[in-house]
């Protein structure tokens, strides 16, 4: 019977938290608190007797009964405020407050009870000074227990921990939260030994018991001396809030830069597993060094454009197309049609989309935009409201060797898509172009410029007869970080293989943007455009590819020129040292988004453009590359080949 009773008590809702052994036996904490309160009581009685020299003229409850009453009341308030439920070594301000309230309430109840008994029974439970002395004494002892255990535990953990040492950049609330969370973890991935920042005043100070270092070369030397090789940034969006010079100081001194994803402040009940999930520390990515704030788009405008519409994305399994499909889902389209000629990437994308957006409706279709009949079949069956045309051949050296394929995919394919959008009354057609279409020096860029010319001249012709015709909108942007075949994945492979890292020319520069940024531009353009515009993105300052390579080598933990060499291979066919977003004859107009501009470009007659493209496609189908390139130069007079066999056509 006693065993059954004890089992029922342990399993009851009322007392279950007392016997919870997940972290620490809570009855042990309760027992220690009771012992400290007993000590506090006897200290209060001893101090009171010595100072006030009690000489009662009235009947007083025996000392043993006084002690028993006080401890019972105190245990009751311990239970009410759950002072024992926290983990001593992780005690916080909240735990301190609980102890203060429990002790204050105990003292208050004792005083009130003593006064009531004295009034009605003419008997004193306690001397009046004992509860007054007990409250501060008990609180100080309970507080010292928690602070002492916490301090000793942290000192031992710091001494015995084999986790790498790290500093946290910034002393904002997020930086403090990261330090607090790492301190509270049983096996933290990094041992925080201080903060680093660029303060206005150079006065050294401490924060949360940790030293705050100014970010300068002296601190870098100190870090190397003490074996501190990591700095954790409290924000994932480095470009918008961290000075570029700070990053460069760290990179040049071979300090590993880490970032954390956004997380909410945890509470004391957060489990170790939840802490690990909340605080994800990753190595910095080269994309974080672009030093450009993310684009803010007018979501209401985009929502009204896409919501409940049938949206078609060509090239949907590509780098831009797949991200575009994902961003489109935020705006609740009725159906998203995925047009792609690459079978395996489309299959993988479809599986991922069904997992990410289980309630969305996707229609994956294998199709080649060069096949006009197949494209017409798709448009006639689904009649899309909005078309995002991302399908294209984009690699400059390959297209320099295959001009016929460039024309058939980038020009004829675009014409097929545009014509079907008109025939089946799509509301909007958004073409994704490139900065290489400006003053092109290669076949890929020239083919995209011809495609731009076609959709613009088509819209101009249609608008003359029908102002409510399909709106054709073009977007231009530079190199996309992380896209298939781009420079950063290529550098990463070379670094992983031990080098060398190959750069075509020491002075080559490029504009860069991330894939999400590129898709934000496309989404905004689809809502802003009234037809016929070419939208360009204010991409900030161009990036020197040599510096990009050096930073990536340093981020990988190597020293450029010592641990890993950089080799210059010479410009590739069709490649130029710098890209342009506008040619010399173009000007821009502002839009409601200050990062997006409208390029004012030369207009072309549709009939003449159609005739030229028909001849161009015929030459491409006849496999006459030199005649193809010659015709391209007639259509786009600013097309001047560089590092190419077709330079002779410019003489």
PyMOL commands that set and color helices and strands:
alter all, ss='L'
color gray80, all
select helices_A, chain A and resi 2-11+26-52+63-81+88-90+93-121+128-160+173-184+217-225+238-241+244-252+272-278+286-289+299-306+319-331+343-356+372-382+396-401+403-423+435-437+443-465+487-496+515-528+545-555+606-621+625-635+645-650
alter helices_A, ss='H'
color red, helices_A
select strands_A, chain A and resi 164-169+190-197+205-207+210-214+230-233+256-260+281-283+310-314+335-340+362-366+386-389+428-432+471-476+479-481+501-503+509-510+512-514+534-537+543-544+566-568+587-590+596-600
alter strands_A, ss='S'
color yellow, strands_A
deselect
rebuild
show_as cartoon
